[in-house]
Amino acid sequence: MKNKILRSFNSVDILWLSIALLILLSLALLLPLSPQDYWWYLRLGQDVTHTGSVPTIDTYSFTRAGTPFFYQSWLAALIFWKTYQAGGLTLTFFLRAVVIAITYTLLWGLLRSAGAGPRLASLLTLLAALVGSGNWSFRPQLFIYPIFVLVLLILSKWSQAEKRGLWLLPILSMLWVNLHGSFPLLFILGAFAFLFGKGDKKQLALALGISALTLFINPHGIYVLGYVKDMLSAPSNQMFSVEWMPMVNRGWQANLFFAWLLIFAPVAASSPRKLTLLEWVNFIFFGWLALLGIRYVIWFLFIMVILTASLLAEWDARYLESPVENEKPVINIFAACLLLLIPFLLMPGFRDTWWPDAPKAYDNANPIEAVKWLAAHPELAGPLWSDFSYSSYLIFGLPSRPVWIDTRFELYPTEQWEKYILIANASPKWDQLLDDEKIQLVMLSTDGEPLLISAMKNSVHWCEKYHDEDSIVFSKSTGGCP
């Protein structure tokens, strides 16, 4: 049946793929830069470049300065910094678009191998991308998406007795362990394939064994394994970081996700093609992870879209796909190339030249103007307390003022996060809490701390020094405001 479903690859396939990529690339270039971890990773990449080594202690905050900290994703930080150094945000957005294009092109190929025709493969690729676009932030995990899909492709080929791709696994393992802490997923996929898949298991075991050895080709050696354990068990991550919290049905992307999940069961039950034990194991395990934490949803989407394609393949071949008649390869390929070039007009730096009201490359959690102002006023006494999402940009944009807390959740004890929440929400003791920390200067977000802004404006001890649409700066005063 599978041989009947598969189609030969032709220029029409390329055209359908380019239509999906047109939308995906446009989205990748228009989604604004949310700070999250990006800016402190940029600082890390800069530090690695200047010192030639990966830091082992915290130097970005004053509250945890000198505390040991494990910078596992140093290679991703280095790539971010070199990209930013070479071409600023324009090249940075281009990098994201290229990574997204590679990821979903590989995924599209997997859907075709699963039996989907070019139209269905393009539609499902677009669906998976739209649902997963919330995970396209400028973070190290971004670089793992094509690696994860490539591992799925290699294991799929292995199950079809094509073993040559297995020898890429050690290289992918070495890259993965230096890019992001999700590298155990390679071995989870490999273990499931070994236990429940069909292929040369001796060759797979050997490839996975060598891959395990290449994990230790990193600046931390064997201690990288302890890092994963510590990250998964860090109380601050579990209690305060949104990405570690369970998926909830909020927003259009979540709506699509849960609708797809609900539809999957009846599709699987009624499809002529039945899922194998390996496919069910992957579905159940990665589905459990996705429901456990938002950060895992993207991995499940890659699994689920491949399974969806295989379940719909026979119906697709029977009712939707039709033979290509009067194919015009030159026209199709020219049109595909044109469609792929159009989105790059949306890159920051280019779109402003032809689009009068072009969206900003940054979202309002990047206090760029406020940081410029603060950098020009070094006479204002510190230490500085800021919105935690602002701290990521402060670490990079104003290193002379170390932060009180930032998005490295695991670095800070739960007590400090609890204190942060009390201050940010202007609890009755907010002023005393700031005094306890000897805070003399604060930078607040109009969206993030409206209650604290109101309290400070009504306080005789704090003077407003700067404000713009998104940010406001107060300094401590003992003699009243001028």
Beta strands, then each sheet from edge to edge (+ up, - down):
strand 1: 384-386
strand 2: 441-445
strand 3: 462-467
strand 4: 471-476
sheet 1: 1+ 2+ 4- 3+
end
